[in-house]
Amino acid sequence: MIRKAIYAVLVLLFGALILAWFYRDALVDRAIQARLQQEPDRSFLDDKEHVRVLVCGTGSPEVSSAKAQACTLVSAG
């Protein structure tokens, strides 16, 4: 009985992974839309007393128009 339950759980898990693979673009779009609906964190911009450095992207030696290159944002007052 336990073996059948384990097999059933594994089949359901495998099925969920297959569905997630096929609908991964829709899942990513939904996650991005949910994040865009949230109120942005403005503490980085509102802090006038400290110097802050934000590293944007990581860049790569491979040049590609699809990939953003590295940049650095320095916020000072």
MARBA-3410 file (N, C-alpha, C, O; in Angstrom, 1 decimal):
77
0.8,-1.2,0.0,0.0,0.0,0.0,0.9,1.3,0.0,0.6,2.2,-0.7 ~ 1.9,1.3,0.8,2.8,2.4,0.9,3.5,2.6,-0.4,3.7,3.8,-0.9 ~ 3.9,1.5,-1.1,4.6,1.6,-2.4,3.7,2.3,-3.4,4.2,3.1,-4.2 ~ 2.4,1.9,-3.4,1.5,2.5,-4.4,1.3,4.0,-4.1,1.2,4.8,-5.0 ~ 1.3,4.4,-2.8,1.1,5.8,-2.5,2.4,6.6,-2.9,2.3,7.7,-3.4
3.5,6.0,-2.8,4.8,6.6,-3.2,4.8,6.8,-4.7,5.2,7.9,-5.2 ~ 4.4,5.8,-5.4,4.3,5.8,-6.9,3.3,6.9,-7.3,3.6,7.7,-8.3 ~ 2.2,7.0,-6.7,1.2,8.0,-7.0,1.7,9.4,-6.8,1.5,10.3,-7.6 ~ 2.4,9.6,-5.7,3.0,10.9,-5.4,4.1,11.3,-6.5,4.1,12.4,-6.9 ~ 4.9,10.3,-6.8,5.9,10.5,-7.8,5.3,10.9,-9.2,5.8,11.7,-9.9
4.2,10.2,-9.6,3.6,10.4,-10.8,3.0,11.8,-10.8,3.1,12.5,-11.8 ~ 2.3,12.2,-9.7,1.8,13.6,-9.6,2.8,14.6,-9.7,2.7,15.7,-10.3 ~ 3.9,14.4,-9.0,5.0,15.3,-9.0,5.6,15.5,-10.4,5.9,16.6,-10.9 ~ 5.8,14.3,-11.1,6.4,14.3,-12.4,5.4,15.1,-13.4,5.9,15.8,-14.2 ~ 4.1,14.8,-13.2,3.1,15.5,-14.1,3.1,17.0,-13.8,3.0,17.8,-14.8
3.3,17.4,-12.6,3.3,18.9,-12.2,4.6,19.5,-12.8,4.5,20.6,-13.3 ~ 5.7,18.8,-12.8,6.9,19.3,-13.4,6.8,19.4,-14.9,7.3,20.4,-15.5 ~ 6.1,18.5,-15.6,5.9,18.6,-17.0,5.0,19.8,-17.3,5.3,20.5,-18.3 ~ 3.9,19.9,-16.6,3.1,21.1,-16.8,3.8,22.4,-16.6,3.6,23.4,-17.4 ~ 4.6,22.5,-15.6,5.4,23.7,-15.3,6.3,24.0,-16.4,6.6,25.1,-16.8
6.9,22.9,-17.0,7.9,23.1,-18.1,7.2,23.7,-19.3,7.7,24.6,-20.0 ~ 6.0,23.1,-19.6,5.3,23.6,-20.8,4.7,25.0,-20.6,4.5,25.7,-21.6 ~ 4.3,25.3,-19.4,3.7,26.6,-19.2,4.7,27.6,-18.5,4.2,28.5,-17.8 ~ 6.0,27.4,-18.6,6.9,28.2,-17.9,6.9,29.7,-18.3,7.1,30.5,-17.5 ~ 6.6,29.9,-19.6,6.6,31.4,-20.0,5.4,32.1,-19.4,5.5,33.2,-18.9
4.2,31.4,-19.3,3.1,32.0,-18.7,3.3,32.1,-17.2,2.9,33.1,-16.6 ~ 4.0,31.2,-16.5,4.3,31.3,-15.1,5.2,32.5,-14.8,5.1,33.2,-13.9 ~ 6.2,32.7,-15.7,7.2,33.8,-15.5,6.4,35.1,-15.8,6.6,36.1,-15.0 ~ 5.6,35.2,-16.8,4.8,36.4,-17.0,3.9,36.7,-15.9,3.8,37.9,-15.5 ~ 3.3,35.7,-15.3,2.4,36.0,-14.1,3.2,36.5,-12.9,2.8,37.4,-12.2
4.4,35.9,-12.7,5.2,36.4,-11.6,5.7,37.8,-11.8,5.7,38.6,-10.9 ~ 6.1,38.1,-13.0,6.5,39.5,-13.3,5.3,40.5,-13.2,5.5,41.6,-12.6 ~ 4.1,40.1,-13.6,3.0,41.0,-13.5,2.6,41.2,-12.0,2.3,42.3,-11.6 ~ 2.7,40.1,-11.2,2.5,40.3,-9.8,3.5,41.2,-9.1,3.1,42.0,-8.3 ~ 4.7,41.1,-9.5,5.8,42.0,-8.9,5.6,43.4,-9.3,5.8,44.3,-8.6
5.1,43.6,-10.6,4.9,45.0,-11.0,3.7,45.7,-10.4,3.7,46.9,-10.3 ~ 2.8,44.9,-9.9,1.6,45.4,-9.2,2.0,45.9,-7.7,1.2,46.6,-7.1 ~ 3.1,45.4,-7.2,3.5,45.8,-5.9,4.0,47.2,-5.8,4.5,47.7,-6.9 ~ 3.9,47.8,-4.7,4.5,49.2,-4.5,6.0,49.1,-4.5,6.5,48.2,-3.8 ~ 6.7,49.9,-5.3,8.1,49.8,-5.3,8.8,50.3,-4.0,8.2,51.1,-3.3
9.9,49.7,-3.7,10.7,50.1,-2.5,11.5,51.3,-2.9,12.4,51.3,-3.7 ~ 11.1,52.5,-2.3,11.8,53.7,-2.6,12.8,54.1,-1.6,13.4,55.2,-1.6 ~ 13.2,53.2,-0.7,14.1,53.5,0.4,15.5,53.8,-0.2,16.3,54.6,0.3 ~ 15.8,53.2,-1.4,17.1,53.5,-2.0,17.2,55.0,-2.5,18.2,55.6,-2.4 ~ 16.1,55.5,-3.0,16.0,56.9,-3.5,15.8,57.9,-2.4,16.3,59.0,-2.5
15.1,57.5,-1.4,14.7,58.5,-0.3,15.8,58.7,0.7,15.8,59.7,1.4 ~ 16.8,57.8,0.8,17.9,58.0,1.8,18.8,59.1,1.3,19.5,58.9,0.3 ~ 18.8,60.2,2.0,19.7,61.3,1.6,21.0,61.4,2.4,21.8,62.3,2.1 ~ 21.2,60.6,3.4,22.3,60.7,4.3,23.5,59.8,3.9,24.6,59.9,4.4 ~ 23.2,58.8,3.1,24.3,57.8,2.8,24.6,57.7,1.3,23.7,58.0,0.5
25.8,57.2,1.0,26.1,56.9,-0.4,25.8,55.5,-0.6,26.3,54.6,0.2 ~ 25.1,55.1,-1.6,24.7,53.8,-1.9,25.2,53.4,-3.3,25.1,54.2,-4.2 ~ 25.6,52.2,-3.5,26.0,51.7,-4.8,25.2,50.4,-5.1,25.0,49.5,-4.3 ~ 24.6,50.4,-6.3,23.8,49.3,-6.8,24.4,48.8,-8.1,24.6,49.5,-9.0 ~ 24.7,47.5,-8.1,25.3,46.9,-9.3,24.1,46.3,-10.1,23.4,45.4,-9.6
24.0,46.7,-11.3,22.9,46.3,-12.2,23.4,45.3,-13.2,24.3,45.6,-14.0 ~ 22.9,44.1,-13.2,23.4,43.1,-14.1,24.8,42.6,-13.8,25.4,43.0,-12.8 ~ 25.2,41.6,-14.6,26.5,41.1,-14.3,27.4,41.2,-15.6,28.6,41.0,-15.4 ~ 26.8,41.4,-16.7,27.6,41.5,-17.9,28.2,40.1,-18.3,28.1,39.1,-17.5 ~ 28.8,40.0,-19.4,29.4,38.8,-19.9,30.4,39.1,-21.0,30.3,40.1,-21.7
31.4,38.2,-21.2,32.3,38.5,-22.3,31.6,38.3,-23.7,32.1,38.8,-24.7 ~ 30.5,37.6,-23.7,29.8,37.4,-25.0,28.9,38.6,-25.2,28.1,38.9,-24.4 ~ 29.1,39.2,-26.4,28.3,40.4,-26.7,27.0,39.9,-27.4,27.0,39.1,-28.3 ~ 25.9,40.4,-26.8,24.6,40.0,-27.3,23.6,41.1,-27.1,23.6,41.7,-26.0 ~ 22.7,41.4,-28.1,21.7,42.4,-27.9,20.6,42.0,-27.0,19.8,42.8,-26.5
20.5,40.7,-26.7,19.4,40.2,-25.9,19.8,40.2,-24.4,19.0,40.1,-23.5 ~ 21.1,40.4,-24.1,21.6,40.4,-22.7,22.0,41.9,-22.3,22.7,42.5,-23.1 ~ 21.6,42.3,-21.2,22.0,43.6,-20.7,23.4,43.5,-20.2,23.8,42.5,-19.6 ~ 24.2,44.5,-20.4,25.6,44.6,-19.9,25.6,45.1,-18.5,24.5,45.6,-18.0 ~ 26.7,45.0,-17.8,26.8,45.5,-16.4,26.8,47.0,-16.3,27.3,47.7,-17.2
26.3,47.5,-15.3,26.3,48.9,-15.0,26.3,49.1,-13.5,26.0,48.2,-12.7 ~ 26.7,50.3,-13.0,26.7,50.6,-11.6,26.0,51.9,-11.4,26.2,52.9,-12.1 ~ 25.1,51.9,-10.4,24.4,53.1,-10.0,24.9,53.6,-8.7,24.9,52.8,-7.7 ~ 25.4,54.8,-8.6,25.9,55.4,-7.4,24.9,56.5,-7.0,24.7,57.5,-7.7 ~ 24.3,56.4,-5.8,23.3,57.4,-5.3,24.0,58.1,-4.1,24.2,57.5,-3.1
24.2,59.4,-4.3,24.8,60.2,-3.2,23.9,61.4,-2.9,24.1,62.4,-3.6 ~ 23.1,61.2,-1.9,22.3,62.4,-1.5,21.2,62.8,-2.5,20.5,63.7,-2.3
END
